[in-house]
Amino acid sequence: MPENLAPRSGAPAGTAGGRGKSAYQDRDKPAQIRFSNISAAKAVADAIRTSLGPKGMDKMLVELSKAQDIEAGDGTTSVVIIAGSLLDSCTKLLQKGIHPTIISESFQKALEKGLEILTGMSRPVELSDRETLLNSATTSLNSKVVSQYSSLLSPMSVNAVMRVIDPATATSVDLRDIKIVKKLGGTIDDCELVEGLVLTQKVANSGLTRVEKAKIGLIQFCLSAPKTDMDNQIVVSDYAQMDRVLREERAYILNLVKQIKKTGCNVLLIQKSILRDALSDLALHFLNKMKIMVVKDIEREDIEFICKTIGTKPVAHIDQFTTDMLGSAELAEEVNLNGSGKLLKITGCASTGKTVTIVVRGSNKLVIEEAERSIHDALCVIRCLVKKRALIAGGGAPEIELALRLTEYSRTLSGMESYCVRAFADAMEVIPSTLAENAGLSPISTVTELRNRHAHGEKTAGINVRKGGISNILEEMVVQPLLVSVSALTLATETVRSILKIDDVVNTR
């Protein structure tokens, strides 16, 4: 009891007398705060464990997995599970009385050694090796709801990335150059990759659905009668004045349309306007007569992609609307989608800007969103290979190898460090153990056999979820980019070290 520890009356005042009981009561607080933070983070990690691997349930992501998503785009579940397992190890180490700073520094040491081990077991990959890229994308798609469509979506993702980069010089991929357009209706089998531009907006004028040798203009001003800056009312007293107003309006709009026609433009894209009608019925009538296809309500955020794709420039005033502002394409056509709406495809673009569009179809909103997320992950996997051109085996092989090698490494260290690095190594076994559990295998016997295989030098032995056993995972083509494993390990360790540093909580109202 803290009371027994209070200094006796004869004790010197400087020792502890001035601070009384509170100093001893507060001493437990940092430890309690640490344990409460660790158990909160572990609870999230345990909730997510069931979603790892092809037979796992679906995802529930947190801030840590967001960071992994930004860096690598895949491995978002693994990163949370690793962090949870490391936190579990921290709890045991803290309960044994090891100082948080020692644990934190030892984990950093183990991480640096771990990255060395991962890099050592990876194999380099060339972007010209299409087969390897496809296998990586397929492995990523296999743990998604749309895994049965991986034979369609994998080549689509690889082709999309290869079209927007120069494989010889690229060091990253700007995924903004690959636009994913979602269109309700059909099935995932109807997804397609379009070299060019796809717009979901309808063509405004009836009867004009196909324009060859398209000259495309993009305007940000309105094709309707001008309005004054302030609210006003005009009282027209007789029909002559009314006719004059209408005549002026007609002449004004006709003049605008003639200037557009004069440049040779035959497809006109009009940005959405919030001030007034971007396109009046009269303007549409004139444009129809002059055989100019009109697409209105183009969103502001799509402008940059449209300009890059077709080489057009946005025009804010009719005086700047000249021939050199137009983009060109072989064909602009409105395509009917078997009764589930229409899409406008602009293909054969002469522009040098490398962009592609993926059209995602699905029978309902959930399927479309899941397909979009899966394609995004597959694109990210290929982006990882462009950033860091190395592959590593999947199926829990890297984690078991890490556990073994780090255990060996811990024996070369002394004191508390050795103990902490050993705990870090043991924590790595959570990934193969979870994969086995979610595949309906016995986690203990599977991980034991896996450890045995790796101890005998089979670096690429991993859990084969499809066959329900252990096999050489590289032969099964279960591969992932090195960047995914490296990033997951680094971010998980950083997060755990951050949580260890928290020793107090200030309540805010």
Stockholm file with secondary structure:
# STOCKHOLM 1.0

chainA/1-509         MPENLAPRSGAPAGTAGGRGKSAYQDRDKPAQIRFSNISAAKAVADAIRTSLGPKGMDKMLVELSKAQDIEAGDGTTSVVIIAGSLLDSCTKLLQKGIHPTIISESFQKALEKGLEILTGMSRPVELSDRETLLNSATTSLNSKVVSQYSSLLSPMSVNAVMRVIDPATATSVDLRDIKIVKKLGGTIDDCELVEGLVLTQKVANSGLTRVEKAKIGLIQFCLSAPKTDMDNQIVVSDYAQMDRVLREERAYILNLVKQIKKTGCNVLLIQKSILRDALSDLALHFLNKMKIMVVKDIEREDIEFICKTIGTKPVAHIDQFTTDMLGSAELAEEVNLNGSGKLLKITGCASTGKTVTIVVRGSNKLVIEEAERSIHDALCVIRCLVKKRALIAGGGAPEIELALRLTEYSRTLSGMESYCVRAFADAMEVIPSTLAENAGLSPISTVTELRNRHAHGEKTAGINVRKGGISNILEEMVVQPLLVSVSALTLATETVRSILKIDDVVNTR
#=GR chainA/1-509 SS CGGGGSCCTTSCIIIIITTTTHHHHHTTHHHHHHHHHHHHHHHHHHHHHTTCSTTSCCCCCCHHHHHHHHHTSSCHHHHHHHHHHHHHHHHHHHHTTCCHHHHHHHHHHHHHHHHHHHHHHCEECCTTCHHHHHHHHHHHHTTSTTGGGHHHHHHHHHHHHHHHSCTTTCSCCCGGGEEEEEEEBSCGGGCEEESEEEECSCBSSTTCCEEEEEEEEEECSCBSCCCCSSCCCCCCCSHHHHHHHHHHHHHHHHHHHHHHHHTTCCEEEEECCSSSCSBCHHHHHHHHHTTCEEEEEECGGGHHHHHHHHCCCEESSGGGCCGGGCEEEEEEEEEECTTSCEEEEEEEECCCCCCEEEEEEESSHHHHHHHHHHHHHHHHHHHHHHHSCEEEECTTHHHHHHHHHHHHHHHTSCHHHHHHHHHHHHHTTHHHHHHHHHTTSCHHHHHHHHHHHHHTTCTTEEEETTTTEEEETTTTTCEEEHHHHHHHHHHHHHHHHHHHHCCCCCCCC
#=GC SS_cons         CGGGGSCCTTSCIIIIITTTTHHHHHTTHHHHHHHHHHHHHHHHHHHHHTTCSTTSCCCCCCHHHHHHHHHTSSCHHHHHHHHHHHHHHHHHHHHTTCCHHHHHHHHHHHHHHHHHHHHHHCEECCTTCHHHHHHHHHHHHTTSTTGGGHHHHHHHHHHHHHHHSCTTTCSCCCGGGEEEEEEEBSCGGGCEEESEEEECSCBSSTTCCEEEEEEEEEECSCBSCCCCSSCCCCCCCSHHHHHHHHHHHHHHHHHHHHHHHHTTCCEEEEECCSSSCSBCHHHHHHHHHTTCEEEEEECGGGHHHHHHHHCCCEESSGGGCCGGGCEEEEEEEEEECTTSCEEEEEEEECCCCCCEEEEEEESSHHHHHHHHHHHHHHHHHHHHHHHSCEEEECTTHHHHHHHHHHHHHHHTSCHHHHHHHHHHHHHTTHHHHHHHHHTTSCHHHHHHHHHHHHHTTCTTEEEETTTTEEEETTTTTCEEEHHHHHHHHHHHHHHHHHHHHCCCCCCCC
//
